[in-house]
Amino acid sequence: MNALPAIANKQVTAEQDVEAEDRETGLAASGLRRSQMKHNKMIKKLFLLLTTIVTVSFVVFQRSLLSRTVYSFDFSCPSICFHTIFDRKPKHTNVVFLKTHKTASSTMQNIMFRFAERHNLTVALPVESCGHRFCYPNSFNPDFVHPHTKPPNIVASHMRFNKKELQRLMPNDTIYITIMREPSSMFESSFSYNLNGCATFKRVPNHSLEAFLADPRRYYRPDEKDSMFARNFLVFDLGRDNDHPATDAGFIQDLLAEVEQTFSLVMIADYFDESLVVLRHLLSWDLDDILYFKLNMRKEDSKQTLTPVLASKIRAWNSLDTYLYDYFNASLWRQILALGPGCVAKEVRELRQAQESLMRSCFNGQVQLRSSTQIKNKSLRLLQLRRTAGIMGYDLPLNISHGLSSHAQELCLKLVISEVCYTGWLLHSQSRHYLQRHQLRGTQQSPTVKKVVSLHPEAKHTQRSPDTPGHMSQTGFTSKKKGHDVEMQNQQLKPKLRPRSLKYNADQIKKHCISLF
């Protein structure tokens, strides 16, 4: 009897020993599994680290190779941003830039002029009876183009757009571009700039923008001089009716469709650098081709801060311009999206860095931006033709020649001169080349005839004596008698098309602009 409990106790003890051994075995197996898992994780980490090192090394190596091409590769950019010296397209050189008002268009015009000179292109320039614009506000006509600047590659002076007439003048592969600006800030700039010239603005009490916007039709007269600057002047510059009712949905749709079909790019002044990048890709230009200094900037204290209420009133009064801006602002950003926002942002940074470097070179490290009356360089001071509305100009150092080549000095000067001066200089330069070419051609054809200038085949010209008003001198500038308008060389303007009197001394501009170079 006593033996049975002893046997039972031994069996229980044996079972407990087995269970203990099982637990120890399980713990050992579990520890082994955990050790294996840690080992596997370590192997994975080492593998990932090696993969990362190899990938980074490969990318660095590839970037070192790609730096030998025109543009460095950016993984945020689509393939359009990557061009080698082998697949790069030639630059497009036949361009019409519709220069609109108060939209940073003078800066863009300066870019176009310098591009033309750099690549030996011909710029269409106005006959002198038109001033520095193509007889604006008359609708463009090829007869407004100086015969010494035909046939042109580039058009960039103010005009009222006329597609049909421009197509008569330009090659078939011409690309058309223009620029717009947010309507409220654009109109405020126009109101300030044209206070002394636009009859609509002149009659506003105390020259108050608020007073004008309270009842615009009280002051606005569509048939008055310069009235286009008082309402929808983008639409007017595009050649359409700026007083057309904004309630006509068909007119608006037709306007938008026509502009979109005509212009390959509508730049937006509020996003000027981004617009230039899109332009560069459109025309296959280089970074150097789109460098610029801002021109015709206003002093900050001359700008009126617009409340949301005033801005809303401006957009309502200029509703046609507002439709244009809103539509083509969205269009620009679709083009930016197609190029790749990362690519565009990268090129904008490069553009601004190059611009800052150029400014440091031209201004000896310190940009001198002053009102026109404070400019120390007398030659440049004469070129600031508008002393109203707080327009600022650049004052190049008097010792600019120190450390700069003659080519660099000329570039710095052309970056800052006014459009009137640059237009005069280009006309002088192109006329000289034109006359030299045709004198040489005339000499080869008729060796015995001296001083016979073979004129442009498109120009209908009557030979004049040097004393006759309207005679074209060797410099490209036309002399005129006091009290008489200068006659057009290729066709005299009809009375109803006769341009407004020029508000500057053309002879003075000629003398000082040409002497600068």
C-alpha positions as CSV (number, residue, x, y, z in Angstrom):
1,M,0.0,0.0,0.0
2,N,2.8,2.5,0.9
3,A,4.6,1.6,-2.4
4,L,1.8,3.0,-4.6
5,P,2.1,6.7,-3.5
6,A,5.8,6.5,-3.9
7,I,5.5,5.3,-7.5
8,A,2.9,7.9,-8.2
9,N,5.2,10.6,-6.9
10,K,8.0,9.4,-9.1
11,Q,5.8,9.5,-12.2
12,V,4.7,13.1,-11.3
13,T,8.3,14.1,-10.8
14,A,9.2,12.5,-14.1
15,E,6.4,14.3,-15.9
16,Q,7.5,17.6,-14.3
17,D,11.0,17.0,-15.4
18,V,9.9,16.3,-19.0
19,E,7.8,19.5,-19.0
20,A,10.7,21.5,-17.7
21,E,13.0,20.1,-20.4
22,D,10.3,20.9,-23.0
23,R,10.1,24.4,-21.8
24,E,13.9,24.8,-21.9
25,T,13.9,23.3,-25.4
26,G,11.2,25.7,-26.5
27,L,13.0,28.7,-25.0
28,A,16.2,27.6,-26.8
29,A,14.3,27.2,-30.1
30,S,12.6,30.6,-29.6
31,G,16.0,32.2,-28.9
32,L,17.5,30.6,-31.9
33,R,14.6,31.9,-34.1
34,R,15.0,35.4,-32.7
35,S,18.8,35.2,-33.4
36,Q,18.1,34.1,-36.9
37,M,15.6,37.0,-37.5
38,K,18.1,39.5,-36.2
39,H,20.7,38.1,-38.5
40,N,18.4,38.3,-41.5
41,K,17.5,41.9,-40.6
42,M,21.2,42.8,-40.4
43,I,21.8,41.2,-43.8
44,K,18.9,43.2,-45.3
45,K,20.2,46.4,-43.9
46,L,23.6,45.7,-45.3
47,F,22.1,44.9,-48.6
48,L,20.1,48.1,-48.7
49,L,23.1,50.1,-47.6
50,L,25.2,48.6,-50.4
51,T,22.5,49.2,-52.9
52,T,22.2,52.8,-51.8
53,I,25.9,53.4,-52.1
54,V,26.0,51.8,-55.6
55,T,23.0,53.9,-56.7
56,V,24.5,57.2,-55.4
57,S,27.8,56.4,-57.0
58,F,26.1,55.7,-60.3
59,V,24.1,58.9,-60.2
60,V,27.2,61.0,-59.3
61,F,29.1,59.4,-62.1
62,Q,26.3,60.0,-64.6
63,R,25.9,63.6,-63.5
64,S,29.6,64.2,-64.0
65,L,29.2,63.0,-67.6
66,L,26.0,65.0,-68.2
67,S,27.7,68.2,-67.1
68,R,29.5,68.1,-70.4
69,T,26.2,68.7,-72.2
70,V,24.3,71.9,-72.6
71,Y,22.0,71.3,-69.7
72,S,22.5,69.2,-66.6
73,F,19.9,66.5,-66.0
74,D,17.4,67.0,-63.3
75,F,15.3,63.9,-62.3
76,S,12.3,66.3,-61.6
77,C,12.3,67.4,-65.2
78,P,10.8,65.7,-68.2
79,S,12.9,64.9,-71.2
80,I,12.2,68.3,-72.9
81,C,14.6,69.9,-70.4
82,F,17.5,67.6,-71.4
83,H,19.2,68.5,-74.6
84,T,22.6,67.4,-75.8
85,I,24.7,69.2,-78.3
86,F,23.6,66.6,-80.9
87,D,19.8,66.7,-80.6
88,R,19.3,70.4,-79.7
89,K,17.0,72.3,-82.1
90,P,18.2,75.5,-83.8
91,K,17.1,78.8,-82.4
92,H,13.8,80.2,-83.8
93,T,14.6,83.7,-85.1
94,N,11.3,84.9,-86.7
95,V,9.2,86.3,-83.9
96,V,6.5,88.9,-83.4
97,F,6.2,90.2,-79.9
98,L,3.0,92.2,-79.4
99,K,4.2,94.9,-77.0
100,T,1.2,95.7,-74.7
101,H,1.0,98.6,-72.3
102,K,2.0,98.5,-68.6
103,T,2.9,94.8,-68.7
104,A,6.7,94.8,-68.3
105,S,6.8,94.8,-72.1
106,S,9.7,97.3,-72.3
107,T,11.9,94.8,-70.5
108,M,10.8,92.1,-72.9
109,Q,11.4,94.4,-75.9
110,N,14.9,95.0,-74.7
111,I,15.4,91.2,-74.6
112,M,14.2,91.0,-78.2
113,F,16.4,93.8,-79.4
114,R,19.5,92.4,-77.9
115,F,18.7,88.9,-79.2
116,A,18.4,90.4,-82.7
117,E,21.7,92.2,-82.5
118,R,23.5,89.2,-81.1
119,H,22.4,87.0,-84.0
120,N,22.6,89.6,-86.8
121,L,18.8,89.7,-87.3
122,T,16.7,92.5,-88.7
123,V,14.3,94.3,-86.4
124,A,11.3,96.0,-88.0
125,L,11.3,99.6,-86.8
126,P,8.8,102.4,-87.3
127,V,9.2,105.1,-89.9
128,E,10.2,108.3,-88.1
129,S,6.9,110.0,-88.6
130,C,5.5,107.3,-86.3
131,G,7.9,108.0,-83.5
132,H,9.1,104.9,-81.7
133,R,5.8,103.1,-82.2
134,F,4.1,101.8,-85.3
135,C,1.8,104.9,-85.6
136,Y,-0.1,103.7,-82.5
137,P,-3.1,103.8,-81.9
138,N,-3.7,103.2,-85.7
139,S,-4.1,99.6,-86.7
140,F,-0.8,98.2,-87.9
141,N,0.1,98.5,-91.6
142,P,3.4,97.4,-93.2
143,D,3.7,100.9,-94.6
144,F,4.5,102.0,-91.0
145,V,7.7,99.9,-91.2
146,H,10.9,101.7,-92.1
147,P,12.1,100.4,-95.5
148,H,15.7,100.0,-94.2
149,T,14.3,97.4,-91.7
150,K,12.6,95.2,-94.3
151,P,12.2,92.3,-94.5
152,P,12.4,91.8,-90.7
153,N,12.9,88.8,-88.5
154,I,11.8,90.5,-85.3
155,V,8.9,92.9,-84.4
156,A,8.8,94.2,-80.9
157,S,7.6,97.9,-80.9
158,H,4.2,99.1,-79.8
159,M,1.4,98.6,-82.3
160,R,-2.3,97.9,-82.5
161,F,-2.3,94.3,-83.6
162,N,-3.4,93.4,-87.1
163,K,-2.7,89.8,-87.9
164,K,-3.5,90.0,-91.6
165,E,-1.1,92.9,-92.2
166,L,1.6,91.3,-90.1
167,Q,1.4,88.1,-92.1
168,R,2.1,90.2,-95.3
169,L,5.3,91.4,-93.6
170,M,6.6,88.3,-91.8
171,P,7.8,84.8,-92.9
172,N,5.3,82.0,-92.7
173,D,7.1,80.3,-89.8
174,T,6.9,83.4,-87.5
175,I,6.0,82.7,-83.9
176,Y,3.7,85.2,-82.2
177,I,3.9,86.0,-78.5
178,T,2.5,88.7,-76.2
179,I,2.3,89.5,-72.5
180,M,-0.5,90.4,-70.1
181,R,-0.7,91.5,-66.4
182,E,-3.2,91.2,-63.6
183,P,-5.9,93.8,-64.5
184,S,-6.1,95.7,-61.2
185,S,-2.4,96.4,-60.8
186,M,-2.1,97.1,-64.5
187,F,-4.9,99.6,-64.5
188,E,-3.5,101.4,-61.4
189,S,-0.2,101.7,-63.2
190,S,-1.9,103.1,-66.3
191,F,-4.0,105.6,-64.3
192,S,-0.8,106.9,-62.6
193,Y,1.3,107.0,-65.8
194,N,-1.3,108.6,-68.1
195,L,-2.7,111.2,-65.7
196,N,-1.3,114.0,-67.8
197,G,-2.0,112.6,-71.2
198,C,-5.4,110.8,-71.0
199,A,-8.3,113.3,-71.1
200,T,-10.5,110.8,-69.2
201,F,-8.1,110.8,-66.3
202,K,-7.5,114.5,-66.4
203,R,-11.0,115.4,-65.5
204,V,-11.1,113.3,-62.4
205,P,-11.2,115.4,-59.3
206,N,-7.8,115.5,-57.5
207,H,-6.6,112.7,-59.8
208,S,-8.3,110.3,-57.5
209,L,-8.5,106.7,-58.6
210,E,-11.3,106.1,-56.0
211,A,-13.3,109.0,-57.5
212,F,-12.9,107.6,-61.0
213,L,-14.0,104.1,-60.1
214,A,-17.0,105.4,-58.2
215,D,-18.5,106.4,-61.5
216,P,-16.2,105.7,-64.5
217,R,-18.7,106.6,-67.2
218,R,-19.0,110.1,-65.8
219,Y,-15.4,110.8,-67.0
220,Y,-14.9,108.3,-69.8
221,R,-15.3,109.4,-73.4
222,P,-14.5,106.6,-75.9
223,D,-13.7,109.0,-78.8
224,E,-11.2,111.1,-76.9
225,K,-7.5,111.1,-77.3
226,D,-5.8,108.3,-75.5
227,S,-9.2,107.0,-74.2
228,M,-8.0,103.4,-74.8
229,F,-5.8,103.7,-71.8
230,A,-8.9,104.2,-69.6
231,R,-10.6,100.9,-70.3
232,N,-9.7,97.4,-71.5
233,F,-6.4,98.5,-73.2
234,L,-5.2,94.9,-73.6
235,V,-8.2,94.2,-75.8
236,F,-7.5,97.4,-77.7
237,D,-3.8,96.5,-78.3
238,L,-5.0,93.1,-79.6
239,G,-7.0,95.0,-82.3
240,R,-10.4,94.4,-80.9
241,D,-13.2,96.6,-79.6
242,N,-12.4,97.5,-76.0
243,D,-15.9,98.9,-75.4
244,H,-17.8,95.8,-76.5
245,P,-20.4,94.7,-73.9
246,A,-18.9,92.1,-71.6
247,T,-22.4,90.5,-71.5
248,D,-21.8,89.2,-75.0
249,A,-20.6,85.7,-74.3
250,G,-20.1,84.9,-78.0
251,F,-17.7,87.9,-78.4
252,I,-15.6,86.8,-75.4
253,Q,-15.4,83.2,-76.6
254,D,-14.4,84.4,-80.1
255,L,-11.8,86.7,-78.6
256,L,-10.2,84.0,-76.4
257,A,-10.2,81.5,-79.3
258,E,-8.6,84.0,-81.7
259,V,-5.8,85.0,-79.3
260,E,-5.1,81.4,-78.4
261,Q,-4.9,80.4,-82.0
262,T,-2.6,83.3,-83.0
263,F,-0.2,83.5,-80.1
264,S,1.9,80.4,-79.2
265,L,2.7,82.0,-75.8
266,V,0.9,84.6,-73.8
267,M,3.4,85.6,-71.1
268,I,2.2,86.8,-67.7
269,A,4.1,89.8,-66.2
270,D,3.2,88.6,-62.7
271,Y,5.3,85.5,-63.4
272,F,7.8,87.0,-65.7
273,D,10.7,84.7,-65.0
274,E,8.6,81.6,-65.4
275,S,7.2,83.0,-68.6
276,L,10.8,83.5,-69.9
277,V,11.6,79.9,-69.2
278,V,8.6,78.7,-71.2
279,L,9.6,81.2,-74.0
280,R,13.2,79.8,-74.0
281,H,11.9,76.3,-74.6
282,L,9.4,77.4,-77.2
283,L,12.1,79.2,-79.2
284,S,15.0,76.9,-78.3
285,W,17.0,79.9,-77.0
286,D,19.8,79.9,-74.4
287,L,19.9,81.3,-70.9
288,D,22.0,84.2,-72.1
289,D,19.3,85.1,-74.6
290,I,16.7,85.8,-71.9
291,L,18.9,87.8,-69.3
292,Y,17.5,91.2,-68.5
293,F,17.4,94.1,-66.1
294,K,13.9,95.4,-65.1
295,L,13.1,98.6,-67.0
296,N,10.5,101.4,-66.3
297,M,10.1,100.4,-62.7
298,R,8.1,102.7,-60.4
299,K,9.1,103.9,-57.0
300,E,7.2,102.1,-54.3
301,D,5.9,105.3,-52.8
302,S,4.3,106.2,-56.1
303,K,2.2,103.0,-56.2
304,Q,-1.3,103.1,-54.7
305,T,-2.2,100.2,-52.4
306,L,-5.4,98.6,-53.7
307,T,-8.1,97.5,-51.3
308,P,-10.1,94.4,-52.3
309,V,-13.0,96.7,-53.1
310,L,-10.9,98.9,-55.4
311,A,-9.4,95.9,-57.1
312,S,-12.9,94.4,-57.7
313,K,-14.1,97.6,-59.2
314,I,-11.1,97.8,-61.6
315,R,-11.7,94.2,-62.7
316,A,-15.4,95.0,-63.3
317,W,-14.7,98.1,-65.3
318,N,-12.0,96.2,-67.3
319,S,-14.0,93.0,-67.5
320,L,-12.8,92.1,-71.0
321,D,-9.2,92.4,-69.9
322,T,-10.1,90.4,-66.9
323,Y,-11.5,87.5,-69.0
324,L,-8.2,87.6,-71.1
325,Y,-5.9,87.6,-68.1
326,D,-7.7,84.8,-66.1
327,Y,-7.8,82.6,-69.2
328,F,-4.2,83.0,-70.2
329,N,-2.8,82.9,-66.7
330,A,-4.3,79.4,-66.5
331,S,-2.9,78.7,-69.9
332,L,0.6,79.6,-68.8
333,W,0.5,77.3,-65.9
334,R,-0.7,74.5,-68.1
335,Q,2.4,75.0,-70.2
336,I,4.6,75.1,-67.0
337,L,3.0,71.8,-65.9
338,A,3.8,70.3,-69.3
339,L,7.5,71.3,-69.0
340,G,7.6,70.1,-65.4
341,P,7.3,72.6,-62.4
342,G,10.6,71.3,-61.0
343,C,12.4,71.9,-64.2
344,V,10.9,75.4,-64.6
345,A,11.8,76.3,-61.0
346,K,15.3,75.1,-61.5
347,E,15.8,77.3,-64.6
348,V,14.2,80.3,-62.8
349,R,16.9,79.9,-60.1
350,E,19.6,79.7,-62.7
351,L,18.2,82.8,-64.5
352,R,18.2,84.8,-61.4
353,Q,21.7,83.8,-60.4
354,A,23.0,84.8,-63.8
355,Q,21.1,88.1,-63.6
356,E,22.6,88.9,-60.2
357,S,26.1,88.1,-61.5
358,L,25.6,90.3,-64.5
359,M,24.3,93.2,-62.2
360,R,27.4,92.9,-60.0
361,S,29.6,93.2,-63.1
362,C,27.8,96.2,-64.6
363,F,27.4,98.1,-61.3
364,N,30.6,97.3,-59.6
365,G,28.8,95.3,-57.0
366,Q,26.1,97.9,-56.1
367,V,23.0,98.5,-58.3
368,Q,22.3,102.2,-58.6
369,L,18.6,102.6,-59.2
370,R,17.4,106.2,-58.9
371,S,14.7,108.5,-60.1
372,S,15.5,110.1,-63.4
373,T,16.4,113.5,-61.9
374,Q,19.0,111.9,-59.6
375,I,20.9,110.0,-62.2
376,K,24.5,111.2,-62.2
377,N,25.4,109.9,-65.6
378,K,24.2,112.8,-67.8
379,S,24.0,110.7,-70.9
380,L,21.7,108.2,-69.3
381,R,19.7,111.0,-67.5
382,L,18.6,112.4,-70.9
383,L,17.2,109.0,-71.8
384,Q,14.7,108.9,-69.0
385,L,11.9,110.5,-71.0
386,R,9.1,110.2,-68.5
387,R,9.6,112.0,-65.2
388,T,6.1,111.4,-64.0
389,A,4.7,108.5,-62.1
390,G,7.9,107.9,-60.2
391,I,9.7,106.0,-63.0
392,M,13.1,104.8,-62.0
393,G,16.3,104.4,-64.1
394,Y,19.8,102.9,-63.7
395,D,22.9,105.0,-63.1
396,L,25.9,103.1,-64.5
397,P,29.2,103.9,-62.7
398,L,31.2,106.6,-64.4
399,N,34.2,104.2,-64.3
400,I,32.4,101.3,-65.9
401,S,35.3,100.8,-68.3
402,H,37.5,99.6,-65.4
403,G,37.8,95.8,-65.6
404,L,35.2,95.4,-68.4
405,S,35.8,94.7,-72.1
406,S,34.3,97.1,-74.6
407,H,31.7,94.3,-75.5
408,A,30.7,94.0,-71.8
409,Q,30.4,97.8,-71.4
410,E,28.1,97.9,-74.5
411,L,26.0,95.1,-73.1
412,C,25.6,96.9,-69.7
413,L,24.6,100.0,-71.5
414,K,22.0,98.3,-73.7
415,L,20.5,96.6,-70.7
416,V,19.5,99.9,-69.1
417,I,18.7,102.4,-72.0
418,S,15.2,103.4,-72.8
419,E,13.2,101.9,-75.7
420,V,13.2,105.3,-77.5
421,C,17.0,105.4,-77.4
422,Y,17.4,101.8,-78.3
423,T,15.0,102.2,-81.2
424,G,17.0,105.2,-82.5
425,W,20.2,103.3,-82.2
426,L,18.9,100.2,-84.0
427,L,17.5,102.4,-86.8
428,H,20.9,104.1,-87.1
429,S,22.7,100.8,-87.2
430,Q,20.4,99.0,-89.5
431,S,20.2,101.9,-91.9
432,R,24.0,102.1,-92.1
433,H,24.2,98.4,-93.0
434,Y,21.4,98.6,-95.4
435,L,22.9,101.6,-97.3
436,Q,26.3,99.9,-97.4
437,R,24.9,96.7,-98.8
438,H,22.9,98.6,-101.5
439,Q,25.7,101.0,-102.4
440,L,27.9,98.0,-102.9
441,R,25.3,96.3,-105.0
442,G,24.7,99.5,-107.0
443,T,28.5,99.9,-107.6
444,Q,28.8,96.4,-108.9
445,Q,25.8,96.9,-111.2
446,S,26.7,100.4,-112.4
447,P,30.4,101.2,-111.7
448,T,30.2,104.6,-113.5
449,V,27.3,105.9,-111.3
450,K,28.3,107.3,-107.9
451,K,26.3,107.8,-104.8
452,V,23.2,106.0,-106.1
453,V,21.5,104.1,-103.4
454,S,19.5,101.0,-104.5
455,L,16.5,101.1,-102.2
456,H,14.6,98.2,-100.8
457,P,12.5,96.4,-103.5
458,E,9.4,96.6,-101.3
459,A,9.6,100.3,-100.9
460,K,8.0,102.8,-103.2
461,H,10.4,105.7,-103.0
462,T,10.8,108.9,-104.9
463,Q,14.4,110.2,-104.9
464,R,14.7,113.4,-102.9
465,S,17.4,115.9,-102.6
466,P,19.2,116.2,-99.3
467,D,17.4,119.5,-98.5
468,T,14.0,118.0,-98.9
469,P,12.1,117.2,-95.7
470,G,11.9,113.5,-95.2
471,H,15.3,112.8,-96.8
472,M,17.0,109.7,-95.2
473,S,20.5,110.5,-94.0
474,Q,23.3,108.1,-93.8
475,T,22.6,107.7,-90.1
476,G,19.1,106.5,-90.6
477,F,17.5,109.6,-89.0
478,T,15.3,111.9,-91.0
479,S,15.7,115.7,-91.0
480,K,12.6,117.8,-90.8
481,K,11.7,121.5,-91.0
482,K,10.1,123.3,-88.0
483,G,6.3,123.2,-88.0
484,H,6.0,120.3,-90.5
485,D,5.6,116.6,-89.9
486,V,8.2,114.3,-91.4
487,E,6.9,112.6,-94.5
488,M,7.1,108.8,-94.6
489,Q,9.8,107.6,-96.9
490,N,7.8,104.8,-98.5
491,Q,4.3,106.3,-98.3
492,Q,2.9,109.5,-96.9
493,L,0.4,109.0,-94.1
494,K,-3.2,110.0,-94.9
495,P,-4.5,112.9,-92.7
496,K,-6.7,110.7,-90.6
497,L,-3.7,108.4,-89.9
498,R,-1.3,111.2,-89.0
499,P,0.3,110.3,-85.7
500,R,0.3,112.4,-82.6
501,S,3.2,114.9,-82.3
502,L,6.3,113.4,-80.7
503,K,6.8,114.3,-77.0
504,Y,10.6,114.2,-77.3
505,N,13.4,116.0,-79.2
506,A,14.3,113.4,-81.8
507,D,17.5,115.2,-82.8
508,Q,18.6,115.2,-79.1
509,I,17.8,111.5,-78.7
510,K,19.7,110.8,-81.9
511,K,22.8,112.7,-80.8
512,H,23.1,111.3,-77.3
513,C,22.0,107.7,-78.1
514,I,24.4,107.2,-80.9
515,S,27.2,108.9,-79.0
516,L,26.8,106.3,-76.2
517,F,28.0,103.5,-78.4
